[in-house]
């Protein structure tokens, strides 16, 4: 789990650095702005690899924050996003299982299981939300991920608000790991982790959104419609690649 360990170390380093403090202040400011538009129909929470034994700091932050936002009325529903990327566990299902164990009703939890990269987490969850009829949508994740995903949202003019984790608020919460059954999240056959399927540069391109299959209606600018015409679904077509955990 080098990916998970690296991210954990990065979080620790940022927590005690000036850069980290700036990120947290920026996240708190973005939350204050985003909260003015609440309640949202749904929030998008990107996934993170699960090792099959226990959750880590990233799960702890993102899932408890999602529960906080739901319990305080900032959102009506939660969409967890992510397939089986680094381990044979479908990330979105694992996170939804934990969220249900914390107290979010199953009927208000949804999973997007196609995404392999952060930008895909955002866009494919946005598409799921639209297909479900959700109008007001926000991204809810840790300050680090928020800092670069907001650039992606702005670049493509996606109507997605921000409700990032506010660390000072999280410090007041009981961020325990609830007991949850993840048997429904295991890929039983044919799993190959992403790092064995794709080289570094291909994975980097994926992180930058280079493999997203766009819907024409979401590309506001003509230059993007021309650029992505070979991986763009015309407005006249409809697809249903996402799943609910209901």
Buried (B, 14 or more C-beta within 10 A) or exposed (E): BEBBEEBBEEBEEBEEEEEBEEBBEBBBEBBEEBBEEBBBBBBBBBBBBBEEEEBBBBBBBBBBBBBBBBEEEBBBBBBBBBBBBBBBBBBBBBBBBBBBBBEBEEEBBBBBBBBBBBBBBBBBBBBBBBEBEBEBBBBBBBBBBBBEBBEBBEEBEBEBBBBBBBBEEBEEEEBEBBEBEBEEBBEEEEEEBBEEEBEEEEBEBBBBBEBBBBBBEBBEEEEBBEEBEEEBBEEEEEEEEBBBBE
